[in-house]
Amino acid sequence: NAYELAYESMISTGRALIFSYNLRPRAHGSHKITVEFMERVLGESNDLLIKKLEKTRKKRHYLIYGVGLEISLIEAKNAIENAQKLVKIVIKFIGDKNPQKKLF
């Protein structure tokens, strides 16, 4: 579904950020580690967006492993918008940090 795809986009973006530091998250708990890394690296100016990512992570976890939770159209649209914002921020961050590692 769209919500899950938006989440996967955000996690993949976070992994790209981690890889830009020549690091690799461990397999167990990698989604949570990725969110925590993004929170520390991207700083306070992006706290709200990272908090939304964490909320999306928890909800997605429940969708996968829980029962009875549904995602509204508005929640899916918000997740997509947040994913787009996060991708732009990380692309700029990586490009500013090291122009040779520019993603696009």
BELQUINOR-V121385 format. One record per run of one state. SS is the DSSP state (h for helix, s for strand, l for the rest). FROM is the first residue (numbers start at 0). LEN is the number of residues. If there is no record, write none. Layout:
BEGIN
ss,from,len
SS,FROM,LEN
SS,FROM,LEN
END
This chain:
BEGIN
ss,from,len
l,0,1
h,1,19
l,20,9
h,29,13
l,42,1
h,43,22
l,65,7
h,72,25
l,97,1
h,98,3
l,101,3
END
